[in-house]
Amino acid sequence: MVRRAEGALHDGGTRASYPACVPAWVWFVIAALAAGGGALLLLSDRARTGGHRRDRRKWAEQKSWEFVDVDPVLPSRWRYGAVHQGGHGRALDLATGAVPGPGGRRLAHVFDHEQAGQITGIVAAVRGVATLPVAIELRLPSAPLPDDAGLDSLGQVGERYAFVTSVAQARPLITGDVARAADLVGDDVPLVWAEDTWVLATTDPGADPDRVQGLLQALVELSVALEDAAGGGDGDGDGPEPTPAAADHDAEADVPADEPRPTHRDRPADIPYDVEDDEFGPGARSSSSSGR
């Protein structure tokens, strides 16, 4: 004890100082503040989620679409895009109905995609009228590269980069109309993909209903462009790769030089948005969104 006390003295006889004990009530206050902060964050998150759900439900009701809180099966219908990146997950706040398109209404879904307990984005999906022979992912340059070994790079398509399951089969589908339709989707949508009869996109979880509505219409445009390309291709996919000049010529051959090519957005189908008495309307929900 004497040696430790002597060692604690410095030149000039100054005594060493020892930390004072922190009163127990201080720790209690700190713990209470931390708990209160956590509770406020939780309440804020629940309020935000509840408000988002009410907005989606109201949006669905206005369109006579069906709404369910949770569908754990629907995302398993697809394999590529956001589904492959983070797993099937669950569809939360799912709205199901139909959007107008050439030849009639097209089945559509909008949902918050929950993966590993987190909302990773809003997925919008539109079902086309023809089955594509290949899966295609169209990613913005800022989007991460796909980690699917079954996808090969096809190069740039408009402002995006294409990754496909078969370069030979996909090349005839990448027309000027497809590139323009993909660009119209918007730069707030990092990933667009097509597989089977579906065209899908994922956007920010905070996107409002008006933005989602615009995204659905853009997906209809892209679906139509892909269907047109599939119907007009030679089908074998083994032809030589067109040069840029030839591709530009083909894309513009049917369009006057001084006029942009009209889209279906310029001539929307005269179809109401309600889906009553439609094959995808009330009563068809259990089969249309269960992944069967």
Secondary structure, DSSP 4 states (H G I P E B T S, - for coil): -HHHHHHT--TTSPPPP-PPPPPHHHHHHHHHHHHHHHHHHHHHHHHHHHHHHHHHHHHHHHTT-EEEEEESSGGGG--STHHHHH-S-EEEEEEEEEEEETTEEEEEEEEEEEETTEEEEEEEEEE-SS--SS-EEEE-TTSPPP--TT-EEEEEETTEEEEES-HHHHGGG--HHHHHHHHHT-TT--EEEEETTEEEEEE-TT--HHHHHHHHHHHHHHHHHHHHHHHHS-SS--SPPPPHHHHHHHHHTTS-TTSPPP-TTTS--S--S--TTSTTSTT-HHHHSS--
